[in-house]
Amino acid sequence: MISSIREAPPINYTESASRVLYIQTDAASNGGNSGGPVFYGNYVVGVHDWGIKKTGADTAAQGLNFSIHYSEVFNFLDSNSVRICKGS
């Protein structure tokens, strides 16, 4: 289930002025599935990345999981001169 597409600072560089497109999804994030594809029908639309986990007195909403939007992946690969075949 894809809930929304959000633009936010990169999770590793929160002080960055750049923004990244993330897909909010209900796909659980755990150590074994980070980096896996996110499908919408027969199309890969993102790469699973991270989720919010409750710890201690943390009141953040558990179950918010995010994937990197496919356009961000293409931009990264293009800027690093990695040739790929982009589907239709």
PyMOL Python script that loads the backbone (N, CA, C, O; Angstrom):
from pymol import cmd

cmd.read_pdbstr("""\
ATOM      1  N   MET A   1       0.843  -1.178   0.000  1.00  0.00           N
ATOM      2  CA  MET A   1       0.000   0.000   0.000  1.00  0.00           C
ATOM      3  C   MET A   1       0.883   1.234   0.000  1.00  0.00           C
ATOM      4  O   MET A   1       1.723   1.394   0.885  1.00  0.00           O
ATOM      5  N   ILE A   2       0.707   2.096  -0.966  1.00  0.00           N
ATOM      6  CA  ILE A   2       1.420   3.365  -1.009  1.00  0.00           C
ATOM      7  C   ILE A   2       0.491   4.433  -0.447  1.00  0.00           C
ATOM      8  O   ILE A   2      -0.618   4.626  -0.944  1.00  0.00           O
ATOM      9  N   SER A   3       0.955   5.130   0.600  1.00  0.00           N
ATOM     10  CA  SER A   3       0.124   6.139   1.249  1.00  0.00           C
ATOM     11  C   SER A   3       0.315   7.524   0.651  1.00  0.00           C
ATOM     12  O   SER A   3      -0.653   8.251   0.425  1.00  0.00           O
ATOM     13  N   SER A   4       1.568   7.886   0.396  1.00  0.00           N
ATOM     14  CA  SER A   4       1.829   9.210  -0.163  1.00  0.00           C
ATOM     15  C   SER A   4       3.255   9.287  -0.679  1.00  0.00           C
ATOM     16  O   SER A   4       4.070   8.393  -0.450  1.00  0.00           O
ATOM     17  N   ILE A   5       3.533  10.369  -1.376  1.00  0.00           N
ATOM     18  CA  ILE A   5       4.895  10.676  -1.794  1.00  0.00           C
ATOM     19  C   ILE A   5       5.263  11.962  -1.089  1.00  0.00           C
ATOM     20  O   ILE A   5       4.545  12.957  -1.187  1.00  0.00           O
ATOM     21  N   ARG A   6       6.386  11.949  -0.372  1.00  0.00           N
ATOM     22  CA  ARG A   6       6.803  13.103   0.429  1.00  0.00           C
ATOM     23  C   ARG A   6       8.188  13.568   0.011  1.00  0.00           C
ATOM     24  O   ARG A   6       9.027  12.775  -0.414  1.00  0.00           O
ATOM     25  N   GLU A   7       8.406  14.854   0.140  1.00  0.00           N
ATOM     26  CA  GLU A   7       9.723  15.415  -0.108  1.00  0.00           C
ATOM     27  C   GLU A   7      10.291  15.834   1.245  1.00  0.00           C
ATOM     28  O   GLU A   7       9.666  16.595   1.984  1.00  0.00           O
ATOM     29  N   ALA A   8      11.481  15.330   1.559  1.00  0.00           N
ATOM     30  CA  ALA A   8      12.083  15.591   2.871  1.00  0.00           C
ATOM     31  C   ALA A   8      13.601  15.631   2.734  1.00  0.00           C
ATOM     32  O   ALA A   8      14.150  15.202   1.719  1.00  0.00           O
ATOM     33  N   PRO A   9      14.282  16.149   3.764  1.00  0.00           N
ATOM     34  CA  PRO A   9      15.752  16.110   3.720  1.00  0.00           C
ATOM     35  C   PRO A   9      16.231  14.661   3.718  1.00  0.00           C
ATOM     36  O   PRO A   9      15.524  13.782   4.211  1.00  0.00           O
ATOM     37  N   PRO A  10      17.419  14.395   3.171  1.00  0.00           N
ATOM     38  CA  PRO A  10      17.967  13.044   3.220  1.00  0.00           C
ATOM     39  C   PRO A  10      18.129  12.600   4.677  1.00  0.00           C
ATOM     40  O   PRO A  10      18.512  13.405   5.525  1.00  0.00           O
ATOM     41  N   ILE A  11      17.843  11.335   4.976  1.00  0.00           N
ATOM     42  CA  ILE A  11      17.883  10.892   6.371  1.00  0.00           C
ATOM     43  C   ILE A  11      19.286  10.902   6.966  1.00  0.00           C
ATOM     44  O   ILE A  11      19.438  11.045   8.180  1.00  0.00           O
ATOM     45  N   ASN A  12      20.313  10.752   6.134  1.00  0.00           N
ATOM     46  CA  ASN A  12      21.684  10.743   6.652  1.00  0.00           C
ATOM     47  C   ASN A  12      22.307  12.130   6.722  1.00  0.00           C
ATOM     48  O   ASN A  12      23.344  12.314   7.360  1.00  0.00           O
ATOM     49  N   TYR A  13      21.681  13.107   6.071  1.00  0.00           N
ATOM     50  CA  TYR A  13      22.218  14.470   6.018  1.00  0.00           C
ATOM     51  C   TYR A  13      21.091  15.453   6.284  1.00  0.00           C
ATOM     52  O   TYR A  13      20.710  16.217   5.397  1.00  0.00           O
ATOM     53  N   THR A  14      20.556  15.440   7.497  1.00  0.00           N
ATOM     54  CA  THR A  14      19.388  16.258   7.817  1.00  0.00           C
ATOM     55  C   THR A  14      19.664  17.748   7.715  1.00  0.00           C
ATOM     56  O   THR A  14      18.721  18.530   7.595  1.00  0.00           O
ATOM     57  N   GLU A  15      20.915  18.168   7.757  1.00  0.00           N
ATOM     58  CA  GLU A  15      21.250  19.583   7.622  1.00  0.00           C
ATOM     59  C   GLU A  15      21.366  19.999   6.159  1.00  0.00           C
ATOM     60  O   GLU A  15      21.609  21.171   5.871  1.00  0.00           O
ATOM     61  N   SER A  16      21.200  19.073   5.250  1.00  0.00           N
ATOM     62  CA  SER A  16      21.339  19.340   3.821  1.00  0.00           C
ATOM     63  C   SER A  16      20.199  20.224   3.323  1.00  0.00           C
ATOM     64  O   SER A  16      19.065  20.114   3.787  1.00  0.00           O
ATOM     65  N   ALA A  17      20.513  21.093   2.381  1.00  0.00           N
ATOM     66  CA  ALA A  17      19.482  21.926   1.760  1.00  0.00           C
ATOM     67  C   ALA A  17      18.729  21.159   0.676  1.00  0.00           C
ATOM     68  O   ALA A  17      17.651  21.577   0.252  1.00  0.00           O
ATOM     69  N   SER A  18      19.293  20.040   0.227  1.00  0.00           N
ATOM     70  CA  SER A  18      18.630  19.265  -0.823  1.00  0.00           C
ATOM     71  C   SER A  18      17.440  18.505  -0.238  1.00  0.00           C
ATOM     72  O   SER A  18      17.357  18.288   0.971  1.00  0.00           O
ATOM     73  N   ARG A  19      16.534  18.112  -1.107  1.00  0.00           N
ATOM     74  CA  ARG A  19      15.340  17.358  -0.714  1.00  0.00           C
ATOM     75  C   ARG A  19      15.306  16.053  -1.504  1.00  0.00           C
ATOM     76  O   ARG A  19      15.819  15.982  -2.621  1.00  0.00           O
ATOM     77  N   VAL A  20      14.705  15.033  -0.925  1.00  0.00           N
ATOM     78  CA  VAL A  20      14.609  13.710  -1.536  1.00  0.00           C
ATOM     79  C   VAL A  20      13.140  13.306  -1.578  1.00  0.00           C
ATOM     80  O   VAL A  20      12.395  13.558  -0.631  1.00  0.00           O
ATOM     81  N   LEU A  21      12.723  12.677  -2.680  1.00  0.00           N
ATOM     82  CA  LEU A  21      11.365  12.147  -2.756  1.00  0.00           C
ATOM     83  C   LEU A  21      11.331  10.759  -2.115  1.00  0.00           C
ATOM     84  O   LEU A  21      12.099   9.868  -2.478  1.00  0.00           O
ATOM     85  N   TYR A  22      10.428  10.603  -1.161  1.00  0.00           N
ATOM     86  CA  TYR A  22      10.215   9.324  -0.495  1.00  0.00           C
ATOM     87  C   TYR A  22       8.787   8.867  -0.741  1.00  0.00           C
ATOM     88  O   TYR A  22       7.871   9.684  -0.842  1.00  0.00           O
ATOM     89  N   ILE A  23       8.606   7.563  -0.835  1.00  0.00           N
ATOM     90  CA  ILE A  23       7.281   6.962  -0.929  1.00  0.00           C
ATOM     91  C   ILE A  23       6.946   6.432   0.458  1.00  0.00           C
ATOM     92  O   ILE A  23       7.678   5.604   1.000  1.00  0.00           O
ATOM     93  N   GLN A  24       5.843   6.906   1.038  1.00  0.00           N
ATOM     94  CA  GLN A  24       5.401   6.371   2.323  1.00  0.00           C
ATOM     95  C   GLN A  24       4.576   5.129   2.045  1.00  0.00           C
ATOM     96  O   GLN A  24       3.640   5.158   1.246  1.00  0.00           O
ATOM     97  N   THR A  25       4.930   4.036   2.710  1.00  0.00           N
ATOM     98  CA  THR A  25       4.268   2.761   2.446  1.00  0.00           C
ATOM     99  C   THR A  25       4.022   2.016   3.751  1.00  0.00           C
ATOM    100  O   THR A  25       4.612   2.347   4.780  1.00  0.00           O
ATOM    101  N   ASP A  26       3.158   1.020   3.712  1.00  0.00           N
ATOM    102  CA  ASP A  26       2.928   0.205   4.912  1.00  0.00           C
ATOM    103  C   ASP A  26       3.795  -1.048   4.924  1.00  0.00           C
ATOM    104  O   ASP A  26       3.645  -1.894   5.806  1.00  0.00           O
ATOM    105  N   ALA A  27       4.704  -1.177   3.955  1.00  0.00           N
ATOM    106  CA  ALA A  27       5.628  -2.319   3.944  1.00  0.00           C
ATOM    107  C   ALA A  27       6.582  -2.183   5.126  1.00  0.00           C
ATOM    108  O   ALA A  27       7.327  -1.207   5.215  1.00  0.00           O
ATOM    109  N   ALA A  28       6.561  -3.141   6.016  1.00  0.00           N
ATOM    110  CA  ALA A  28       7.398  -3.078   7.212  1.00  0.00           C
ATOM    111  C   ALA A  28       8.876  -3.008   6.853  1.00  0.00           C
ATOM    112  O   ALA A  28       9.336  -3.666   5.920  1.00  0.00           O
ATOM    113  N   SER A  29       9.602  -2.207   7.602  1.00  0.00           N
ATOM    114  CA  SER A  29      11.042  -2.070   7.382  1.00  0.00           C
ATOM    115  C   SER A  29      11.779  -2.805   8.488  1.00  0.00           C
ATOM    116  O   SER A  29      11.575  -2.533   9.672  1.00  0.00           O
ATOM    117  N   ASN A  30      12.639  -3.741   8.093  1.00  0.00           N
ATOM    118  CA  ASN A  30      13.483  -4.423   9.066  1.00  0.00           C
ATOM    119  C   ASN A  30      14.813  -4.729   8.394  1.00  0.00           C
ATOM    120  O   ASN A  30      14.983  -4.489   7.199  1.00  0.00           O
ATOM    121  N   GLY A  31      15.747  -5.254   9.162  1.00  0.00           N
ATOM    122  CA  GLY A  31      17.104  -5.442   8.668  1.00  0.00           C
ATOM    123  C   GLY A  31      17.238  -6.234   7.380  1.00  0.00           C
ATOM    124  O   GLY A  31      18.231  -6.077   6.669  1.00  0.00           O
ATOM    125  N   GLY A  32      16.283  -7.068   7.065  1.00  0.00           N
ATOM    126  CA  GLY A  32      16.426  -7.925   5.897  1.00  0.00           C
ATOM    127  C   GLY A  32      15.847  -7.404   4.604  1.00  0.00           C
ATOM    128  O   GLY A  32      16.138  -7.958   3.544  1.00  0.00           O
ATOM    129  N   ASN A  33      15.026  -6.346   4.649  1.00  0.00           N
ATOM    130  CA  ASN A  33      14.393  -5.923   3.401  1.00  0.00           C
ATOM    131  C   ASN A  33      14.787  -4.520   2.949  1.00  0.00           C
ATOM    132  O   ASN A  33      14.289  -4.048   1.927  1.00  0.00           O
ATOM    133  N   SER A  34      15.639  -3.864   3.659  1.00  0.00           N
ATOM    134  CA  SER A  34      16.102  -2.552   3.206  1.00  0.00           C
ATOM    135  C   SER A  34      16.883  -2.735   1.911  1.00  0.00           C
ATOM    136  O   SER A  34      17.740  -3.613   1.817  1.00  0.00           O
ATOM    137  N   GLY A  35      16.586  -1.908   0.917  1.00  0.00           N
ATOM    138  CA  GLY A  35      17.240  -2.025  -0.376  1.00  0.00           C
ATOM    139  C   GLY A  35      16.455  -2.830  -1.376  1.00  0.00           C
ATOM    140  O   GLY A  35      16.848  -2.913  -2.540  1.00  0.00           O
ATOM    141  N   GLY A  36      15.357  -3.428  -0.961  1.00  0.00           N
ATOM    142  CA  GLY A  36      14.537  -4.205  -1.877  1.00  0.00           C
ATOM    143  C   GLY A  36      13.616  -3.325  -2.704  1.00  0.00           C
ATOM    144  O   GLY A  36      13.369  -2.174  -2.343  1.00  0.00           O
ATOM    145  N   PRO A  37      13.106  -3.854  -3.811  1.00  0.00           N
ATOM    146  CA  PRO A  37      12.240  -3.058  -4.685  1.00  0.00           C
ATOM    147  C   PRO A  37      10.845  -2.867  -4.094  1.00  0.00           C
ATOM    148  O   PRO A  37      10.358  -3.705  -3.334  1.00  0.00           O
ATOM    149  N   VAL A  38      10.210  -1.751  -4.454  1.00  0.00           N
ATOM    150  CA  VAL A  38       8.814  -1.492  -4.110  1.00  0.00           C
ATOM    151  C   VAL A  38       8.049  -1.512  -5.428  1.00  0.00           C
ATOM    152  O   VAL A  38       8.373  -0.773  -6.357  1.00  0.00           O
ATOM    153  N   PHE A  39       7.047  -2.354  -5.498  1.00  0.00           N
ATOM    154  CA  PHE A  39       6.273  -2.523  -6.727  1.00  0.00           C
ATOM    155  C   PHE A  39       4.936  -1.803  -6.648  1.00  0.00           C
ATOM    156  O   PHE A  39       4.320  -1.719  -5.586  1.00  0.00           O
ATOM    157  N   TYR A  40       4.501  -1.290  -7.781  1.00  0.00           N
ATOM    158  CA  TYR A  40       3.134  -0.822  -7.988  1.00  0.00           C
ATOM    159  C   TYR A  40       2.666  -1.580  -9.221  1.00  0.00           C
ATOM    160  O   TYR A  40       2.991  -1.214 -10.350  1.00  0.00           O
ATOM    161  N   GLY A  41       1.906  -2.630  -8.992  1.00  0.00           N
ATOM    162  CA  GLY A  41       1.548  -3.528 -10.095  1.00  0.00           C
ATOM    163  C   GLY A  41       2.804  -4.237 -10.564  1.00  0.00           C
ATOM    164  O   GLY A  41       3.495  -4.875  -9.771  1.00  0.00           O
ATOM    165  N   ASN A  42       3.102  -4.128 -11.860  1.00  0.00           N
ATOM    166  CA  ASN A  42       4.294  -4.764 -12.431  1.00  0.00           C
ATOM    167  C   ASN A  42       5.493  -3.823 -12.502  1.00  0.00           C
ATOM    168  O   ASN A  42       6.522  -4.182 -13.075  1.00  0.00           O
ATOM    169  N   TYR A  43       5.378  -2.638 -11.936  1.00  0.00           N
ATOM    170  CA  TYR A  43       6.425  -1.632 -12.055  1.00  0.00           C
ATOM    171  C   TYR A  43       7.153  -1.415 -10.734  1.00  0.00           C
ATOM    172  O   TYR A  43       6.534  -1.349  -9.672  1.00  0.00           O
ATOM    173  N   VAL A  44       8.482  -1.306 -10.817  1.00  0.00           N
ATOM    174  CA  VAL A  44       9.267  -0.937  -9.640  1.00  0.00           C
ATOM    175  C   VAL A  44       9.193   0.575  -9.526  1.00  0.00           C
ATOM    176  O   VAL A  44       9.562   1.289 -10.458  1.00  0.00           O
ATOM    177  N   VAL A  45       8.715   1.071  -8.381  1.00  0.00           N
ATOM    178  CA  VAL A  45       8.549   2.513  -8.196  1.00  0.00           C
ATOM    179  C   VAL A  45       9.484   3.084  -7.142  1.00  0.00           C
ATOM    180  O   VAL A  45       9.534   4.298  -6.946  1.00  0.00           O
ATOM    181  N   GLY A  46      10.227   2.212  -6.461  1.00  0.00           N
ATOM    182  CA  GLY A  46      11.133   2.705  -5.437  1.00  0.00           C
ATOM    183  C   GLY A  46      12.004   1.616  -4.861  1.00  0.00           C
ATOM    184  O   GLY A  46      11.923   0.447  -5.240  1.00  0.00           O
ATOM    185  N   VAL A  47      12.848   2.040  -3.923  1.00  0.00           N
ATOM    186  CA  VAL A  47      13.754   1.138  -3.212  1.00  0.00           C
ATOM    187  C   VAL A  47      13.487   1.314  -1.720  1.00  0.00           C
ATOM    188  O   VAL A  47      13.624   2.413  -1.183  1.00  0.00           O
ATOM    189  N   HIS A  48      13.105   0.221  -1.055  1.00  0.00           N
ATOM    190  CA  HIS A  48      12.762   0.285   0.370  1.00  0.00           C
ATOM    191  C   HIS A  48      13.973   0.739   1.181  1.00  0.00           C
ATOM    192  O   HIS A  48      15.082   0.245   0.978  1.00  0.00           O
ATOM    193  N   ASP A  49      13.756   1.684   2.102  1.00  0.00           N
ATOM    194  CA  ASP A  49      14.885   2.303   2.785  1.00  0.00           C
ATOM    195  C   ASP A  49      14.800   2.289   4.301  1.00  0.00           C
ATOM    196  O   ASP A  49      15.684   1.724   4.945  1.00  0.00           O
ATOM    197  N   TRP A  50      13.788   2.877   4.893  1.00  0.00           N
ATOM    198  CA  TRP A  50      13.788   3.028   6.357  1.00  0.00           C
ATOM    199  C   TRP A  50      12.376   3.148   6.915  1.00  0.00           C
ATOM    200  O   TRP A  50      11.420   3.412   6.186  1.00  0.00           O
ATOM    201  N   GLY A  51      12.270   2.948   8.225  1.00  0.00           N
ATOM    202  CA  GLY A  51      10.988   3.067   8.908  1.00  0.00           C
ATOM    203  C   GLY A  51      11.168   3.662  10.288  1.00  0.00           C
ATOM    204  O   GLY A  51      12.271   3.666  10.834  1.00  0.00           O
ATOM    205  N   ILE A  52      10.079   4.165  10.851  1.00  0.00           N
ATOM    206  CA  ILE A  52      10.097   4.733  12.199  1.00  0.00           C
ATOM    207  C   ILE A  52       9.724   3.634  13.174  1.00  0.00           C
ATOM    208  O   ILE A  52       8.704   2.963  13.010  1.00  0.00           O
ATOM    209  N   LYS A  53      10.547   3.455  14.181  1.00  0.00           N
ATOM    210  CA  LYS A  53      10.310   2.447  15.215  1.00  0.00           C
ATOM    211  C   LYS A  53      10.151   3.148  16.566  1.00  0.00           C
ATOM    212  O   LYS A  53      10.889   4.087  16.866  1.00  0.00           O
ATOM    213  N   LYS A  54       9.203   2.704  17.374  1.00  0.00           N
ATOM    214  CA  LYS A  54       9.037   3.265  18.712  1.00  0.00           C
ATOM    215  C   LYS A  54      10.097   2.688  19.631  1.00  0.00           C
ATOM    216  O   LYS A  54      10.350   1.484  19.622  1.00  0.00           O
ATOM    217  N   THR A  55      10.710   3.543  20.418  1.00  0.00           N
ATOM    218  CA  THR A  55      11.658   3.090  21.433  1.00  0.00           C
ATOM    219  C   THR A  55      11.433   3.889  22.705  1.00  0.00           C
ATOM    220  O   THR A  55      11.359   5.117  22.662  1.00  0.00           O
ATOM    221  N   GLY A  56      11.325   3.217  23.814  1.00  0.00           N
ATOM    222  CA  GLY A  56      11.175   3.895  25.101  1.00  0.00           C
ATOM    223  C   GLY A  56       9.975   4.825  25.122  1.00  0.00           C
ATOM    224  O   GLY A  56       8.857   4.421  24.804  1.00  0.00           O
ATOM    225  N   ALA A  57      10.220   6.082  25.502  1.00  0.00           N
ATOM    226  CA  ALA A  57       9.153   7.071  25.608  1.00  0.00           C
ATOM    227  C   ALA A  57       8.862   7.764  24.281  1.00  0.00           C
ATOM    228  O   ALA A  57       8.090   8.722  24.233  1.00  0.00           O
ATOM    229  N   ASP A  58       9.477   7.284  23.210  1.00  0.00           N
ATOM    230  CA  ASP A  58       9.294   7.891  21.889  1.00  0.00           C
ATOM    231  C   ASP A  58       7.814   7.836  21.501  1.00  0.00           C
ATOM    232  O   ASP A  58       7.177   6.787  21.592  1.00  0.00           O
ATOM    233  N   THR A  59       7.285   8.966  21.072  1.00  0.00           N
ATOM    234  CA  THR A  59       5.871   9.019  20.693  1.00  0.00           C
ATOM    235  C   THR A  59       5.667   9.059  19.182  1.00  0.00           C
ATOM    236  O   THR A  59       4.557   9.299  18.708  1.00  0.00           O
ATOM    237  N   ALA A  60       6.734   8.825  18.431  1.00  0.00           N
ATOM    238  CA  ALA A  60       6.610   8.820  16.967  1.00  0.00           C
ATOM    239  C   ALA A  60       5.677   7.695  16.537  1.00  0.00           C
ATOM    240  O   ALA A  60       5.568   6.669  17.209  1.00  0.00           O
ATOM    241  N   ALA A  61       5.016   7.900  15.420  1.00  0.00           N
ATOM    242  CA  ALA A  61       4.065   6.907  14.922  1.00  0.00           C
ATOM    243  C   ALA A  61       4.803   5.694  14.366  1.00  0.00           C
ATOM    244  O   ALA A  61       5.544   5.799  13.389  1.00  0.00           O
ATOM    245  N   GLN A  62       4.594   4.554  14.992  1.00  0.00           N
ATOM    246  CA  GLN A  62       5.198   3.323  14.493  1.00  0.00           C
ATOM    247  C   GLN A  62       4.453   2.885  13.241  1.00  0.00           C
ATOM    248  O   GLN A  62       3.246   3.095  13.121  1.00  0.00           O
ATOM    249  N   GLY A  63       5.178   2.278  12.312  1.00  0.00           N
ATOM    250  CA  GLY A  63       4.551   1.797  11.090  1.00  0.00           C
ATOM    251  C   GLY A  63       4.696   2.748   9.920  1.00  0.00           C
ATOM    252  O   GLY A  63       4.214   2.455   8.826  1.00  0.00           O
ATOM    253  N   LEU A  64       5.357   3.893  10.129  1.00  0.00           N
ATOM    254  CA  LEU A  64       5.657   4.773   9.000  1.00  0.00           C
ATOM    255  C   LEU A  64       6.925   4.254   8.356  1.00  0.00           C
ATOM    256  O   LEU A  64       7.986   4.246   8.979  1.00  0.00           O
ATOM    257  N   ASN A  65       6.820   3.826   7.122  1.00  0.00           N
ATOM    258  CA  ASN A  65       7.948   3.248   6.402  1.00  0.00           C
ATOM    259  C   ASN A  65       8.121   3.997   5.088  1.00  0.00           C
ATOM    260  O   ASN A  65       7.151   4.425   4.461  1.00  0.00           O
ATOM    261  N   PHE A  66       9.388   4.145   4.686  1.00  0.00           N
ATOM    262  CA  PHE A  66       9.681   4.983   3.538  1.00  0.00           C
ATOM    263  C   PHE A  66      10.619   4.286   2.570  1.00  0.00           C
ATOM    264  O   PHE A  66      11.508   3.531   2.963  1.00  0.00           O
ATOM    265  N   SER A  67      10.395   4.561   1.295  1.00  0.00           N
ATOM    266  CA  SER A  67      11.217   4.041   0.210  1.00  0.00           C
ATOM    267  C   SER A  67      11.679   5.225  -0.634  1.00  0.00           C
ATOM    268  O   SER A  67      10.989   6.240  -0.723  1.00  0.00           O
ATOM    269  N   ILE A  68      12.831   5.091  -1.240  1.00  0.00           N
ATOM    270  CA  ILE A  68      13.344   6.141  -2.100  1.00  0.00           C
ATOM    271  C   ILE A  68      12.625   6.050  -3.443  1.00  0.00           C
ATOM    272  O   ILE A  68      12.575   4.980  -4.051  1.00  0.00           O
ATOM    273  N   HIS A  69      12.077   7.151  -3.901  1.00  0.00           N
ATOM    274  CA  HIS A  69      11.345   7.219  -5.169  1.00  0.00           C
ATOM    275  C   HIS A  69      12.277   6.851  -6.324  1.00  0.00           C
ATOM    276  O   HIS A  69      13.455   7.208  -6.312  1.00  0.00           O
ATOM    277  N   TYR A  70      11.757   6.149  -7.305  1.00  0.00           N
ATOM    278  CA  TYR A  70      12.588   5.682  -8.423  1.00  0.00           C
ATOM    279  C   TYR A  70      13.312   6.823  -9.130  1.00  0.00           C
ATOM    280  O   TYR A  70      14.425   6.624  -9.617  1.00  0.00           O
ATOM    281  N   SER A  71      12.719   8.007  -9.201  1.00  0.00           N
ATOM    282  CA  SER A  71      13.377   9.128  -9.885  1.00  0.00           C
ATOM    283  C   SER A  71      14.668   9.531  -9.178  1.00  0.00           C
ATOM    284  O   SER A  71      15.620   9.968  -9.824  1.00  0.00           O
ATOM    285  N   GLU A  72      14.701   9.385  -7.854  1.00  0.00           N
ATOM    286  CA  GLU A  72      15.924   9.676  -7.094  1.00  0.00           C
ATOM    287  C   GLU A  72      17.016   8.665  -7.441  1.00  0.00           C
ATOM    288  O   GLU A  72      18.188   9.020  -7.562  1.00  0.00           O
ATOM    289  N   VAL A  73      16.621   7.416  -7.597  1.00  0.00           N
ATOM    290  CA  VAL A  73      17.577   6.361  -7.958  1.00  0.00           C
ATOM    291  C   VAL A  73      18.146   6.636  -9.342  1.00  0.00           C
ATOM    292  O   VAL A  73      19.358   6.550  -9.542  1.00  0.00           O
ATOM    293  N   PHE A  74      17.271   6.972 -10.313  1.00  0.00           N
ATOM    294  CA  PHE A  74      17.738   7.288 -11.666  1.00  0.00           C
ATOM    295  C   PHE A  74      18.681   8.481 -11.657  1.00  0.00           C
ATOM    296  O   PHE A  74      19.716   8.454 -12.324  1.00  0.00           O
ATOM    297  N   ASN A  75      18.337   9.539 -10.905  1.00  0.00           N
ATOM    298  CA  ASN A  75      19.207  10.719 -10.823  1.00  0.00           C
ATOM    299  C   ASN A  75      20.581  10.358 -10.267  1.00  0.00           C
ATOM    300  O   ASN A  75      21.603  10.822 -10.771  1.00  0.00           O
ATOM    301  N   PHE A  76      20.598   9.528  -9.226  1.00  0.00           N
ATOM    302  CA  PHE A  76      21.860   9.105  -8.621  1.00  0.00           C
ATOM    303  C   PHE A  76      22.704   8.320  -9.626  1.00  0.00           C
ATOM    304  O   PHE A  76      23.895   8.587  -9.788  1.00  0.00           O
ATOM    305  N   LEU A  77      22.086   7.359 -10.294  1.00  0.00           N
ATOM    306  CA  LEU A  77      22.820   6.539 -11.263  1.00  0.00           C
ATOM    307  C   LEU A  77      23.324   7.384 -12.429  1.00  0.00           C
ATOM    308  O   LEU A  77      24.465   7.228 -12.863  1.00  0.00           O
ATOM    309  N   ASP A  78      22.472   8.283 -12.938  1.00  0.00           N
ATOM    310  CA  ASP A  78      22.888   9.162 -14.036  1.00  0.00           C
ATOM    311  C   ASP A  78      24.061  10.048 -13.632  1.00  0.00           C
ATOM    312  O   ASP A  78      25.006  10.216 -14.404  1.00  0.00           O
ATOM    313  N   SER A  79      24.009  10.618 -12.424  1.00  0.00           N
ATOM    314  CA  SER A  79      25.072  11.530 -11.988  1.00  0.00           C
ATOM    315  C   SER A  79      26.385  10.804 -11.718  1.00  0.00           C
ATOM    316  O   SER A  79      27.433  11.442 -11.621  1.00  0.00           O
ATOM    317  N   ASN A  80      26.340   9.477 -11.596  1.00  0.00           N
ATOM    318  CA  ASN A  80      27.543   8.681 -11.377  1.00  0.00           C
ATOM    319  C   ASN A  80      27.911   7.869 -12.610  1.00  0.00           C
ATOM    320  O   ASN A  80      28.665   6.899 -12.533  1.00  0.00           O
ATOM    321  N   SER A  81      27.366   8.283 -13.747  1.00  0.00           N
ATOM    322  CA  SER A  81      27.650   7.673 -15.057  1.00  0.00           C
ATOM    323  C   SER A  81      27.428   6.166 -15.103  1.00  0.00           C
ATOM    324  O   SER A  81      28.173   5.434 -15.753  1.00  0.00           O
ATOM    325  N   VAL A  82      26.388   5.715 -14.401  1.00  0.00           N
ATOM    326  CA  VAL A  82      26.014   4.305 -14.438  1.00  0.00           C
ATOM    327  C   VAL A  82      24.921   4.157 -15.482  1.00  0.00           C
ATOM    328  O   VAL A  82      23.855   4.762 -15.365  1.00  0.00           O
ATOM    329  N   ARG A  83      25.184   3.353 -16.499  1.00  0.00           N
ATOM    330  CA  ARG A  83      24.229   3.154 -17.583  1.00  0.00           C
ATOM    331  C   ARG A  83      23.227   2.069 -17.194  1.00  0.00           C
ATOM    332  O   ARG A  83      23.607   0.985 -16.750  1.00  0.00           O
ATOM    333  N   ILE A  84      21.959   2.373 -17.365  1.00  0.00           N
ATOM    334  CA  ILE A  84      20.904   1.407 -17.063  1.00  0.00           C
ATOM    335  C   ILE A  84      19.864   1.440 -18.176  1.00  0.00           C
ATOM    336  O   ILE A  84      19.795   2.396 -18.949  1.00  0.00           O
ATOM    337  N   CYS A  85      19.071   0.404 -18.245  1.00  0.00           N
ATOM    338  CA  CYS A  85      17.965   0.362 -19.196  1.00  0.00           C
ATOM    339  C   CYS A  85      16.702   0.741 -18.429  1.00  0.00           C
ATOM    340  O   CYS A  85      16.237  -0.012 -17.574  1.00  0.00           O
ATOM    341  N   LYS A  86      16.154   1.903 -18.737  1.00  0.00           N
ATOM    342  CA  LYS A  86      14.938   2.364 -18.063  1.00  0.00           C
ATOM    343  C   LYS A  86      13.738   1.830 -18.819  1.00  0.00           C
ATOM    344  O   LYS A  86      13.622   2.022 -20.030  1.00  0.00           O
ATOM    345  N   GLY A  87      12.843   1.158 -18.102  1.00  0.00           N
ATOM    346  CA  GLY A  87      11.678   0.548 -18.732  1.00  0.00           C
ATOM    347  C   GLY A  87      10.695   1.563 -19.275  1.00  0.00           C
ATOM    348  O   GLY A  87      10.878   2.770 -19.119  1.00  0.00           O
ATOM    349  N   SER A  88       9.662   1.070 -19.906  1.00  0.00           N
ATOM    350  CA  SER A  88       8.654   1.960 -20.510  1.00  0.00           C
ATOM    351  C   SER A  88       7.642   2.425 -19.490  1.00  0.00           C
ATOM    352  O   SER A  88       6.727   3.176 -19.827  1.00  0.00           O
TER     353      SER A  88
END
""", "prot")
cmd.dss("prot")
cmd.show_as("cartoon", "prot")
cmd.util.cbc("prot")
cmd.orient("prot")
